[in-house]
Amino acid sequence: MKHWVLAAQGVVATLFMVGTSQAQVTPEEVWQNWQKLSATYGQALVADQVVRQGDTLVVTGMSFSLDQDGTKVDGSLDEVRFQDLGDGTVEVTMSDTYPITMAFPGTDGSGDNVEIVISQPGLSMIAGGSGTETSYVFDAPTVGITALGKESGRTVVDIATTLTGLMGSYLVSTTGETTMLETEVEAQTVSFTVKGSDETGTFDMTGNMAAISLASGGTFLGIDAMENMAQALKDGFATDTGFSFGAGSYAIDVMDGNKPTKIIAVNETGSFGLSLSEEGILSNAGGTGVSMTITGANIPFPELKITYGEVSYEFFVPVSASDTPADFGFLTRIVDLSVSDEIWGMLDPTATLPRDSVTVIVDTKGTATLTMDLMDEAAMTAAGDAPPGTLNALEITTLEAKGVGMELTGSGSFTFDNTDLTTFDGMPAPTGKLDLVLKGGNGLLDKLVAMGLIPQDQAMGARMMLAMFAKPGEGEDVLNSTIEFKDKGLFANGQRLQ
């Protein structure tokens, strides 16, 4: 299953790649470019007949197939025409619809598979450039994609997607076994429906998004080179994808037995990104302006409402062994998270706690030295529970938690001595400090005691712990704390704890 997703994307990319250039390209070179790109993804692209008819190369009975790790992908087009426009560019036209079938490991003809049909009436496609660097541009008023997921001959998932105002560009450059790809795609709107069913119930989802944008690029090697991902990264394999969208709305109906649940949600923006190279993996995703309402038999009140201003994350980790430290980082943001009064009513019926929104932000970065390649499956398996490297430094640039009348903020940085694994029970001995400020902590304890959630003696114990680690700051109910590691010891506000 290592490559089937990449290969399936390649099938679609191959059939959408279109563009312009000032250089010269012939119909035969464009057809050969398609075949080379397919081979990059491990696909076989063949045709029943390839014939020159005047200024047009006519390819009939075209089919593409992939058999990788037990996953099989098959598709076909009745006809593709490559017309020489006489100015160094080639116009590509093809059948309005074409099918793709995907069959998964461990199944037979009646087993698990996905049947996909892509329709693209009115698709305008122009190719230009040269045989080794071919650029494409495309424009389609409407593109439709339907997919039926079947299990033992029974349809369990039915997906239909429609894109409007689709346009973009595509660049393919080949040097030997290396292929470089650059893609930019935009769509005005995307609407979709997803229907599913199993023995326990049904699932029905509808949705739409506006202002779709996709940009991707990468350097790809031959399919054989991809069998060893760690080596492929050293040899130059890299990929980078960014996806974003604007306002959207979604409705989900779930029937679990005889119990219905309905979810309605809207968002302002959303995004997703993923890149992989010898330097590391970068992943990020997020959404803004989200509001969600849930009703159903499985919740103990009429409806649940959740809103937030932003939820996002980003992380970067190195993947390749090196003698020198490499950067890593992690960021998560939950901003202005609010829930409906029904939830507050269950937790706090007397409205003792402030019902302000919750914000949590954690932003860290540091360096680590890897002693093995994270993409080397054999090496990672052989290492067992041994760590793949050493932690050198950690910086907490932002720490913020705010809500229910309390606010905690902090920042700090540490370095680590990996030759000392005894002082702190197997952890590399740290040096550095973390500065913290807590506002409203005692007030929150008072409210929790008044609500009966915390007994008075436990609250007293918590205050004693705070007194050990913190000291009064400026303003009412403000505590400051400096947690410091130095001289192989742990200190709080200058007092040694270990």
MIDO-268025 format. One line per 8 residues: number of its first residue (from 1); for each residue x, y, z of C-alpha. Coordinates in steps of 0.05 Angstrom, whole numbers, plus 5000, padded with zeros to 4 digits. Layout:
// residues N
NUM = X Y Z | ...
END
This chain:
// residues 498
1 = 5000 5000 5000 | 5061 5046 4997 | 5046 5080 4931 | 4973 5070 4911 | 4949 5138 4935 | 5006 5172 4898 | 4992 5130 4837 | 4918 5144 4837
9 = 4933 5219 4841 | 4981 5209 4783 | 4926 5178 4741 | 4882 5239 4749 | 4941 5287 4742 | 4963 5253 4678 | 4895 5264 4647 | 4889 5336 4669
17 = 4959 5361 4652 | 4952 5417 4602 | 4989 5483 4587 | 5025 5534 4545 | 5097 5552 4528 | 5136 5592 4477 | 5179 5532 4457 | 5161 5479 4406
25 = 5126 5413 4423 | 5096 5361 4376 | 5035 5317 4388 | 5081 5256 4391 | 5123 5289 4446 | 5061 5305 4488 | 5038 5233 4482 | 5107 5208 4502
33 = 5107 5258 4560 | 5042 5227 4586 | 5074 5158 4583 | 5136 5180 4619 | 5095 5213 4674 | 5053 5151 4683 | 5116 5108 4689 | 5140 5155 4744
41 = 5079 5133 4785 | 5089 5060 4767 | 5032 5059 4718 | 5028 5027 4649 | 4997 5073 4597 | 4981 5039 4531 | 4933 5046 4472 | 4900 5001 4421
49 = 4920 5047 4365 | 4962 5110 4355 | 4953 5141 4286 | 4972 5208 4254 | 4913 5239 4217 | 4939 5303 4185 | 4957 5352 4241 | 4928 5307 4295
57 = 4954 5247 4332 | 4894 5203 4349 | 4901 5154 4407 | 4843 5105 4413 | 4830 5053 4466 | 4877 5085 4516 | 4883 5049 4583 | 4925 5058 4645
65 = 4938 5008 4700 | 4976 4999 4765 | 4989 4938 4808 | 5027 4958 4870 | 5029 4920 4936 | 4964 4885 4918 | 4927 4949 4901 | 4903 4951 4829
73 = 4882 5013 4791 | 4852 5009 4721 | 4823 5063 4676 | 4809 5077 4603 | 4791 5131 4553 | 4758 5116 4487 | 4796 5170 4450 | 4848 5225 4460
81 = 4867 5273 4404 | 4931 5314 4402 | 4925 5369 4350 | 4985 5410 4326 | 4962 5483 4327 | 5020 5505 4283 | 5049 5553 4335 | 5089 5504 4376
89 = 5030 5484 4420 | 4984 5424 4420 | 4910 5423 4435 | 4887 5360 4473 | 4816 5336 4470 | 4788 5272 4499 | 4725 5234 4515 | 4677 5272 4560
97 = 4677 5216 4612 | 4724 5160 4633 | 4722 5106 4686 | 4773 5085 4739 | 4769 5022 4782 | 4809 5010 4845 | 4813 4941 4877 | 4845 4931 4945
105 = 4889 4875 4972 | 4858 4809 4993 | 4796 4816 4950 | 4771 4783 4887 | 4725 4808 4833 | 4666 4811 4881 | 4707 4841 4938 | 4725 4911 4960
113 = 4734 4961 4904 | 4719 5032 4884 | 4687 5049 4817 | 4701 5121 4796 | 4673 5160 4737 | 4702 5228 4718 | 4664 5274 4671 | 4694 5338 4641
121 = 4650 5365 4584 | 4678 5428 4554 | 4749 5417 4580 | 4799 5462 4544 | 4871 5436 4544 | 4933 5464 4511 | 5003 5435 4516 | 5068 5470 4498
129 = 5143 5469 4512 | 5187 5411 4491 | 5192 5337 4500 | 5234 5344 4563 | 5199 5405 4593 | 5125 5407 4577 | 5078 5458 4606 | 5002 5453 4607
137 = 4942 5496 4622 | 4870 5475 4629 | 4802 5506 4637 | 4737 5467 4651 | 4669 5498 4666 | 4647 5436 4704 | 4681 5372 4727 | 4642 5316 4760
145 = 4669 5257 4799 | 4627 5199 4824 | 4654 5141 4865 | 4620 5078 4888 | 4654 5039 4943 | 4633 4966 4942 | 4644 4910 4992 | 4628 4839 4969
153 = 4587 4867 4913 | 4546 4913 4958 | 4551 4988 4952 | 4571 5017 5020 | 4595 5087 4999 | 4567 5132 4945 | 4605 5197 4932 | 4588 5252 4882
161 = 4630 5315 4873 | 4621 5374 4826 | 4673 5428 4813 | 4657 5492 4776 | 4704 5543 4745 | 4763 5495 4746 | 4828 5523 4718 | 4902 5514 4728
169 = 4971 5499 4701 | 5018 5441 4702 | 5092 5434 4687 | 5129 5369 4675 | 5205 5367 4668 | 5243 5302 4658 | 5318 5287 4663 | 5335 5214 4658
177 = 5294 5178 4711 | 5279 5242 4749 | 5213 5280 4738 | 5198 5348 4766 | 5125 5368 4773 | 5093 5435 4789 | 5017 5444 4793 | 4970 5502 4807
185 = 4895 5490 4807 | 4836 5534 4826 | 4761 5523 4828 | 4705 5572 4842 | 4662 5522 4880 | 4661 5449 4901 | 4597 5413 4922 | 4593 5341 4945
193 = 4549 5287 4974 | 4571 5225 5012 | 4524 5168 5028 | 4544 5106 5066 | 4512 5047 5100 | 4529 4984 5139 | 4494 4934 5183 | 4485 4984 5239
201 = 4460 5046 5203 | 4468 5100 5150 | 4510 5162 5138 | 4489 5220 5093 | 4531 5283 5083 | 4524 5343 5037 | 4570 5403 5032 | 4600 5458 4991
209 = 4663 5501 4992 | 4684 5563 4954 | 4751 5590 4929 | 4789 5525 4924 | 4864 5530 4913 | 4915 5474 4905 | 4990 5482 4893 | 5038 5424 4892
217 = 5107 5407 4867 | 5161 5357 4874 | 5219 5317 4847 | 5200 5245 4833 | 5245 5186 4818 | 5230 5121 4782 | 5181 5074 4816 | 5236 5024 4834
225 = 5275 5079 4871 | 5214 5092 4915 | 5218 5022 4945 | 5271 5049 4992 | 5243 5115 5016 | 5303 5134 5060 | 5350 5127 5000 | 5301 5161 4953
233 = 5301 5222 4998 | 5377 5223 4996 | 5374 5217 4920 | 5329 5279 4915 | 5257 5255 4922 | 5214 5312 4949 | 5141 5332 4948 | 5104 5394 4973
241 = 5028 5404 4972 | 4985 5462 4997 | 4909 5463 4996 | 4862 5519 5018 | 4789 5537 5013 | 4741 5592 5032 | 4672 5593 5061 | 4637 5526 5067
249 = 4575 5493 5096 | 4561 5420 5114 | 4503 5378 5137 | 4510 5307 5164 | 4455 5258 5181 | 4473 5194 5217 | 4425 5138 5234 | 4454 5090 5286
257 = 4402 5036 5294 | 4339 5076 5306 | 4376 5136 5336 | 4386 5195 5289 | 4440 5248 5296 | 4445 5312 5255 | 4506 5358 5249 | 4505 5426 5214
265 = 4570 5465 5207 | 4598 5526 5171 | 4668 5553 5165 | 4702 5616 5138 | 4768 5587 5115 | 4807 5522 5117 | 4876 5496 5096 | 4921 5436 5094
273 = 4994 5427 5076 | 5043 5370 5073 | 5115 5367 5049 | 5168 5313 5051 | 5242 5318 5034 | 5309 5297 5060 | 5305 5355 5110 | 5241 5329 5142
281 = 5166 5326 5144 | 5124 5389 5150 | 5049 5382 5162 | 4998 5436 5178 | 4923 5444 5177 | 4872 5492 5204 | 4805 5526 5200 | 4775 5593 5220
289 = 4705 5618 5236 | 4675 5549 5250 | 4606 5539 5280 | 4575 5471 5292 | 4507 5449 5317 | 4492 5377 5338 | 4424 5347 5352 | 4405 5275 5364
297 = 4380 5220 5409 | 4450 5206 5437 | 4459 5274 5470 | 4424 5292 5536 | 4397 5360 5513 | 4362 5389 5453 | 4424 5412 5417 | 4499 5424 5426
305 = 4532 5485 5395 | 4607 5493 5387 | 4643 5553 5356 | 4715 5573 5351 | 4754 5629 5318 | 4813 5586 5298 | 4838 5515 5306 | 4904 5498 5274
313 = 4968 5458 5281 | 5036 5454 5249 | 5095 5408 5261 | 5162 5396 5229 | 5208 5338 5245 | 5273 5316 5212 | 5275 5247 5181 | 5347 5236 5160
321 = 5406 5214 5203 | 5459 5267 5210 | 5520 5284 5252 | 5494 5355 5262 | 5431 5379 5299 | 5368 5390 5258 | 5309 5435 5273 | 5241 5411 5295
329 = 5178 5449 5316 | 5107 5441 5340 | 5050 5492 5342 | 4978 5484 5362 | 4926 5539 5367 | 4855 5535 5394 | 4828 5606 5395 | 4761 5630 5424
337 = 4729 5561 5433 | 4658 5567 5460 | 4603 5517 5476 | 4528 5527 5483 | 4492 5543 5549 | 4465 5472 5551 | 4535 5446 5564 | 4549 5501 5615
345 = 4483 5485 5648 | 4504 5413 5660 | 4573 5432 5688 | 4555 5496 5724 | 4479 5503 5734 | 4487 5563 5782 | 4531 5601 5732 | 4587 5607 5783
353 = 4642 5604 5730 | 4653 5658 5678 | 4629 5632 5611 | 4682 5664 5569 | 4714 5629 5510 | 4775 5584 5517 | 4842 5595 5482 | 4901 5547 5484
361 = 4966 5562 5446 | 5029 5521 5449 | 5088 5540 5405 | 5154 5502 5412 | 5217 5491 5372 | 5284 5459 5382 | 5340 5416 5353 | 5353 5342 5353
369 = 5406 5297 5323 | 5379 5234 5290 | 5423 5172 5291 | 5379 5134 5242 | 5333 5149 5183 | 5260 5152 5206 | 5239 5128 5136 | 5283 5066 5140
377 = 5233 5013 5163 | 5286 4959 5173 | 5330 5004 5216 | 5272 5029 5258 | 5247 4957 5269 | 5317 4933 5289 | 5324 4991 5338 | 5264 4967 5378
385 = 5251 5014 5437 | 5316 5052 5429 | 5307 5126 5412 | 5324 5145 5340 | 5366 5204 5363 | 5382 5254 5417 | 5346 5317 5440 | 5393 5377 5440
393 = 5351 5438 5454 | 5278 5458 5467 | 5248 5528 5466 | 5177 5543 5489 | 5164 5608 5452 | 5091 5613 5472 | 5049 5579 5524 | 4979 5606 5535
401 = 4917 5577 5567 | 4858 5623 5580 | 4786 5610 5601 | 4737 5606 5660 | 4768 5669 5690 | 4839 5642 5691 | 4899 5656 5647 | 4966 5620 5646
409 = 5023 5646 5603 | 5096 5625 5597 | 5159 5618 5557 | 5227 5587 5566 | 5285 5548 5536 | 5328 5488 5553 | 5389 5451 5530 | 5403 5377 5545
417 = 5464 5338 5565 | 5457 5270 5532 | 5517 5242 5568 | 5479 5247 5634 | 5420 5200 5635 | 5421 5185 5710 | 5407 5251 5745 | 5335 5253 5720
425 = 5320 5178 5713 | 5338 5166 5641 | 5322 5235 5614 | 5380 5277 5587 | 5399 5327 5641 | 5368 5395 5623 | 5394 5465 5634 | 5349 5526 5627
433 = 5286 5557 5656 | 5212 5566 5645 | 5178 5631 5667 | 5103 5625 5683 | 5049 5675 5702 | 4982 5652 5730 | 4924 5701 5735 | 4859 5683 5770
441 = 4883 5615 5796 | 4860 5625 5868 | 4795 5655 5845 | 4781 5593 5803 | 4796 5548 5863 | 4746 5588 5904 | 4692 5579 5852 | 4705 5504 5845
449 = 4699 5496 5920 | 4634 5536 5920 | 4607 5491 5865 | 4624 5429 5906 | 4671 5402 5853 | 4733 5406 5898 | 4731 5394 5974 | 4760 5449 6017
457 = 4818 5407 6041 | 4840 5390 5970 | 4836 5463 5951 | 4880 5479 6011 | 4931 5427 5987 | 4930 5458 5918 | 4944 5527 5948 | 5003 5499 5986
465 = 5031 5470 5922 | 5023 5537 5888 | 5060 5570 5945 | 5118 5522 5936 | 5125 5536 5861 | 5101 5608 5856 | 5105 5676 5889 | 5057 5736 5887
473 = 5062 5780 5825 | 5037 5849 5807 | 4961 5857 5812 | 4906 5818 5847 | 4909 5742 5844 | 4972 5740 5803 | 5027 5688 5814 | 5095 5685 5782
481 = 5139 5623 5778 | 5208 5609 5749 | 5223 5535 5741 | 5297 5526 5730 | 5344 5468 5717 | 5416 5482 5734 | 5475 5449 5767 | 5440 5381 5758
489 = 5382 5405 5802 | 5311 5430 5798 | 5294 5499 5827 | 5229 5538 5835 | 5239 5613 5845 | 5309 5599 5869 | 5290 5545 5919 | 5320 5477 5905
497 = 5268 5421 5898 | 5314 5366 5873
END
